[in-house]
Amino acid sequence: MASVLKLEDVSVVRDENSILDSVNWTVEPDERWVVLGPNGAGKTTLLQIAAAAMHPTSGVATVLGEPLGHSDLAELRPRLGFASSALARRIPRNETVLDVVMTAAYAVTGRWNEEYEEIDERRAHRVLSEWNLDHLAERTFGNLSDGEQKRVQIARAVMTDPEILLLDEPAASLDLGGREELLQLLGGYASDPRSPAIIMVTHHVEEIPLGFGNALLLTDGRVAAQGTVADVITSERLSDTFGLQIELTEQDGRYSARARQAAAE
Ligand SMILES: Nc1ncnc2c1ncn2[C@@H]1O[C@H](COP(=O)(O)OP(=O)(O)OP(=O)(O)O)[C@@H](O)[C@H]1O
């Protein structure tokens, strides 16, 4: 099976600043990646390239077999599922949850005059139930809790049956209960062999769901490490990447990290 994403020496320069610097990275259809790194490391920029929303300044980015810059992006976009808080801000607050998810089939936010087919509605209900949202189908998006809104964004992103699912900090701003519910759903989704490749950006190792086997650490636009979660998510590598001594613990496949306490005098 062909790779869903291949970046070869990809660099992005803005205002003479190097935002991504010679990134080489390949994502296979059955892989679930977590991308971690400090603020400003370039994570969102990397995700924008994977989402075919931005071209590299140099290097070659191939998304679903299509080299960016030589492809019709309108054809590529429905094959990608993307959820981010920036996208969520474009969702009309008074739209029903069912419509938020269903409009993904037409790559629009906000329901206008599209004729929806019964098959779309059936699929939307199925997706809502997979993300524990079926009881909220008729509620308006703006009145949902943060956790519910995050799940709606992901349900919308998977509605078109994408070949890559891209998630930019899906657990940000959630309380403990909301985070754990989301991680459980994401873990189940990631562990299902029918699910697409997944790339999830996060700031916290606590937010790595079960079922995510690969990790990429980014710092100052450069890849500090990439490979299996077990090889990459280590105290040493995180300490190097975040520039402070980090103590990492792992239990039953979930991680937590904190700064190492200086030894008592
Ligand atoms: N269009 C742009 N023009 C100039 N600089 C930019 C542009 N877009 C991003 N940057 C800068 O590039 C760097 C990386 O930004 P990016 O949002 O990709 O990082 P990030 O790792 O997602 O950060 P965070 O964790 O804070 O969300 C930042 O210093 C940002 O200010």
The ligand as a Gaussian input file, in Angstrom:
#p B3LYP/6-31G(d) Opt

LIG

0 1
 N        2.421000      32.836000       8.366000
 C        3.427000      32.958000       9.235000
 N        4.291000      33.973000       9.137000
 C        5.330000      34.115000      10.017000
 N        5.549000      33.239000      11.026000
 C        4.714000      32.213000      11.181000
 C        3.609000      32.013000      10.299000
 N        2.952000      30.898000      10.692000
 C        3.611000      30.444000      11.778000
 N        4.661000      31.217000      12.062000
 C        5.647000      31.023000      13.162000
 O        6.184000      29.740000      12.983000
 C        6.448000      29.116000      14.227000
 C        5.757000      27.760000      14.278000
 O        4.351000      27.938000      14.317000
 P        3.343000      26.724000      14.494000
 O        1.994000      27.316000      14.759000
 O        3.483000      25.778000      13.371000
 O        3.942000      26.044000      15.819000
 P        3.262000      25.033000      16.847000
 O        4.299000      24.023000      17.188000
 O        1.976000      24.521000      16.322000
 O        3.012000      26.010000      18.072000
 P        1.969000      25.917000      19.275000
 O        2.338000      24.688000      20.049000
 O        2.243000      27.160000      20.056000
 O        0.586000      25.854000      18.710000
 C        5.965000      30.091000      15.288000
 O        7.081000      30.795000      15.766000
 C        5.020000      31.003000      14.528000
 O        5.003000      32.296000      15.100000

